[in-house]
Amino acid sequence: NESNLQVTFSKRRCGLFKKASELCTLCGVDVALVVFSPSGKTFSYGHPNVDTVIDRYLSQVPSQNNDTMQFIEARRNANVNELNDQLTQINNTLDDVKKHGDELRHLHKEIKALFWWACPIGGMNRVELEFLKKALKELKNLVAQHVTGIAIQDVPSQTLPFFAGNASSSDIPLYMSNPRQAQIFPPQLPQNHMLQSNLFGYNNIGGEYGIPEFF
């Protein structure tokens, strides 16, 4: 309990102070002794004085070997040089990154100026919106013209009537029942059916119609 602790502390404090006093008397040394009680109180003993001994102890610099100090100093300098090299390398890398960033920003501005129409509409001003509207109208007209031209090229040529028979019966037109038969001749050859003497089984000399031989 606390009373027992206090009694024990008092006995030991007296014993320590007595031993310190005997040591000062026998050896002529300076001693400072500080103890704390269980309740937190401070007790001290010193010869010639507690403050004098403590101040002298705190003001002393421990002596070290000269070689050890040189080694510590060399090691410290090496660490400092290594850190300086790392710092220089980091600064150079940072400068390169900043320079590259500036180049990218400059390139982005140039691309934005060239391809302003590819930017989001929300970021355009009124002048850019007017230019974009005009460009889209022109593009629409060009696409319409292109589609019309393709449609005209894809329309098949109309099948023209032809006349069969002799010279006296050339006013009777006959039409091809199969539109695909109009494409049996190469494009560079004239498809004149009057020049095909054996197409209908006669030679354009007789006055009678022959039996057509299509197969």
Buried (B, 14 or more C-beta within 10 A) or exposed (E): EEEEEEEEBEEEBEEBBEEBBEBBEEEEEBBBBEBEEEEEEEBEBBBEEBEEBBEEEEEEEEEEEEEEEEEEEEEEEEEEEEEEEEEEEEEEEEEEEEEEEEEEEEEEEEEEEEEBEEEEEEEBEEEBEEEBEEEEEEEEEEEEEEEEEEEEEEEEEEBEEBEBBBEEEEEEEEEBEEEEEBEEEEEEEEBEBEEEEEBBEBEBEEEEBEEEEEE
